[in-house]
């Protein structure tokens, strides 16, 4: 008798939670579309990249190590908006020294950070960076960690881009050698083509 009366009670006790878990909330298509649209919308932080759009010449200086002389390079860069203003494409070419580089930079609305990827003819690695801009919208600071063949291992690095005015901006590269202090490893000065 006891056994007959406890079985329905156990079924109810253990069955109802299972039934409750089977009920999934209805998919809200309108809310999903609004969330996707909001995430995809270029905004004020994308516009802060605008001063770097255009045709540029550059002069660059790179140091392999603190006690080594700098290597000089010059070239041209074209930056344009792609994906309807969501990303900036950077296409760079060295003059005299064979060099090609291609970069994509954007602002990730979910991360609330700038994100970038870079490839060039001097490596087989893809560089990834993440950064922010100062309150004035003139200084961008990116952080990255990537393989450095000089040291034979991954190292931390920092890139700083300063918008001087509509026709000039500068990039400074900083590297932390293994067991050492951060050093400035390069500078690029851009001038808008007239």
C-alpha positions as CSV (number, residue, x, y, z in Angstrom):
1,X,0.0,0.0,0.0
2,X,2.7,2.4,1.0
3,X,4.6,1.6,-2.2
4,X,1.5,2.4,-4.4
5,X,1.0,5.8,-2.7
6,X,4.6,6.9,-2.8
7,X,5.1,6.3,-6.5
8,X,2.8,9.1,-7.7
9,X,4.3,11.4,-5.1
10,X,7.8,10.7,-6.3
11,X,6.7,11.0,-9.9
12,X,5.3,14.4,-9.2
13,X,8.3,15.5,-7.1
14,X,10.9,14.4,-9.7
15,X,8.8,14.8,-12.8
16,X,7.7,18.4,-12.5
17,X,11.1,19.9,-12.5
18,X,12.0,18.0,-15.6
19,X,8.8,19.3,-17.3
20,X,9.6,22.8,-16.2
21,X,13.1,22.6,-17.7
22,X,11.7,21.4,-21.0
23,X,9.8,24.7,-21.4
24,X,12.1,27.1,-23.3
25,X,11.4,30.8,-23.5
26,X,9.9,31.7,-26.9
27,X,12.5,33.2,-29.3
28,X,12.0,37.0,-29.5
29,X,12.9,37.8,-33.1
30,X,12.3,41.5,-32.7
31,X,14.6,41.7,-29.7
32,X,17.3,39.6,-31.4
33,X,17.2,41.8,-34.5
34,X,17.5,44.9,-32.3
35,X,20.5,43.5,-30.4
36,X,22.2,42.5,-33.7
37,X,21.6,46.0,-35.2
38,X,22.9,47.7,-32.1
39,X,26.1,45.6,-32.1
40,X,26.6,46.3,-35.8
41,X,26.1,50.0,-35.8
42,X,29.2,52.2,-36.3
43,X,29.3,54.9,-33.7
44,X,31.3,57.8,-32.2
45,X,34.4,55.6,-31.5
46,X,34.5,54.5,-35.2
47,X,34.5,58.1,-36.2
48,X,37.6,58.8,-34.1
49,X,39.6,56.9,-36.7
50,X,38.5,59.3,-39.4
51,X,41.6,61.5,-39.2
52,X,43.7,58.5,-40.3
53,X,41.6,57.9,-43.5
54,X,43.3,58.9,-46.7
55,X,46.6,58.7,-48.7
56,X,49.8,59.1,-46.8
57,X,53.6,59.1,-47.1
58,X,55.6,57.8,-44.2
59,X,59.1,57.8,-42.8
60,X,59.9,55.0,-40.4
61,X,62.7,54.1,-38.0
62,X,63.0,50.7,-36.3
63,X,65.5,49.5,-33.7
64,X,66.2,45.7,-33.4
65,X,67.8,46.1,-30.0
66,X,68.6,49.1,-27.6
67,X,72.3,49.1,-28.6
68,X,71.8,48.7,-32.4
69,X,71.5,51.4,-35.0
70,X,68.0,52.2,-36.4
71,X,66.9,50.9,-39.7
72,X,65.2,53.6,-41.8
73,X,62.4,53.1,-44.2
74,X,60.0,55.2,-46.2
75,X,56.8,54.4,-48.1
76,X,53.2,55.1,-48.8
77,X,50.0,54.1,-47.0
78,X,46.3,54.1,-48.1
79,X,43.6,53.9,-45.4
80,X,40.0,53.6,-46.3
81,X,36.7,52.6,-44.7
82,X,35.3,49.1,-45.5
83,X,32.2,47.3,-44.4
84,X,30.2,50.5,-44.5
85,X,32.4,52.4,-41.9
86,X,32.8,49.5,-39.5
87,X,36.5,48.9,-40.2
88,X,39.5,50.8,-41.5
89,X,41.7,49.0,-44.0
90,X,45.4,49.9,-44.0
91,X,47.5,49.1,-47.1
92,X,51.2,50.0,-46.8
93,X,54.1,49.7,-49.2
94,X,57.8,50.4,-48.6
95,X,59.8,52.5,-51.1
96,X,63.3,51.3,-51.8
97,X,63.0,48.5,-49.2
98,X,60.6,45.8,-50.3
99,X,57.7,45.8,-47.8
100,X,54.0,45.3,-47.9
101,X,51.6,45.5,-45.0
102,X,47.9,45.1,-44.6
103,X,45.8,45.9,-41.5
104,X,42.2,46.0,-40.3
105,X,41.2,48.2,-37.4
106,X,37.8,48.7,-35.9
107,X,35.9,49.4,-32.7
108,X,34.2,46.4,-31.1
109,X,30.9,47.6,-29.6
110,X,30.7,44.6,-27.3
111,X,34.2,44.8,-26.0
112,X,34.2,48.6,-25.9
113,X,37.7,48.5,-27.3
114,X,39.5,49.0,-30.5
115,X,40.6,45.8,-32.2
116,X,43.1,45.2,-35.0
117,X,44.8,42.6,-37.1
118,X,48.0,43.1,-39.1
119,X,50.0,41.0,-41.6
120,X,53.1,42.0,-43.6
121,X,55.8,40.6,-45.8
122,X,58.4,40.5,-43.0
123,X,56.6,37.8,-41.0
124,X,54.4,34.7,-41.2
125,X,52.5,35.7,-38.1
126,X,49.2,37.6,-37.8
127,X,49.5,40.4,-35.2
128,X,46.4,41.1,-33.0
129,X,46.0,44.1,-30.9
130,X,43.4,45.6,-28.6
131,X,43.3,49.2,-27.4
132,X,41.6,52.4,-26.3
133,X,41.6,56.1,-27.1
134,X,42.1,59.0,-24.7
135,X,39.3,61.4,-23.8
136,X,40.4,63.9,-26.4
137,X,40.2,61.3,-29.1
138,X,43.7,62.0,-30.2
139,X,45.9,59.3,-28.7
140,X,45.2,55.6,-29.4
141,X,47.1,53.0,-27.3
142,X,47.1,49.3,-28.4
143,X,48.5,46.3,-26.5
144,X,49.6,43.1,-28.1
145,X,51.6,40.0,-27.5
146,X,53.3,38.3,-30.4
147,X,56.2,36.1,-31.5
148,X,59.4,38.1,-31.9
149,X,62.0,36.2,-34.0
150,X,64.8,38.3,-32.6
151,X,64.2,36.9,-29.1
152,X,62.8,33.5,-30.3
153,X,59.7,33.9,-28.2
154,X,56.5,35.8,-27.6
155,X,56.9,39.3,-26.2
156,X,54.5,42.0,-25.0
157,X,54.3,45.2,-27.0
158,X,52.5,48.5,-27.0
159,X,51.7,50.8,-29.9
160,X,50.8,54.5,-29.5
161,X,49.2,56.5,-32.3
162,X,49.1,60.3,-31.8
163,X,46.9,62.4,-34.2
164,X,48.9,65.7,-34.5
165,X,46.4,67.3,-36.9
166,X,44.4,66.5,-39.9
167,X,47.5,66.1,-42.1
168,X,49.9,64.4,-39.6
169,X,50.0,61.5,-37.2
170,X,52.7,59.4,-35.6
171,X,53.1,55.9,-34.4
172,X,55.5,54.7,-31.7
173,X,56.2,51.1,-31.0
174,X,57.4,49.7,-27.7
175,X,58.6,46.2,-26.9
176,X,59.5,44.5,-23.7
177,X,62.6,42.3,-24.3
178,X,62.7,39.0,-22.3
179,X,63.8,39.9,-18.7
180,X,64.2,43.6,-19.7
181,X,62.5,46.9,-19.5
182,X,60.2,48.4,-22.2
183,X,62.1,50.0,-25.0
184,X,61.0,52.1,-27.9
185,X,61.4,49.9,-30.9
186,X,60.1,52.1,-33.7
187,X,58.6,55.3,-34.9
188,X,56.5,56.1,-38.0
189,X,55.6,59.6,-39.1
190,X,52.8,60.0,-41.5
191,X,52.1,63.1,-43.8
192,X,48.9,63.3,-45.8
193,X,49.5,63.4,-49.6
194,X,48.4,66.7,-51.2
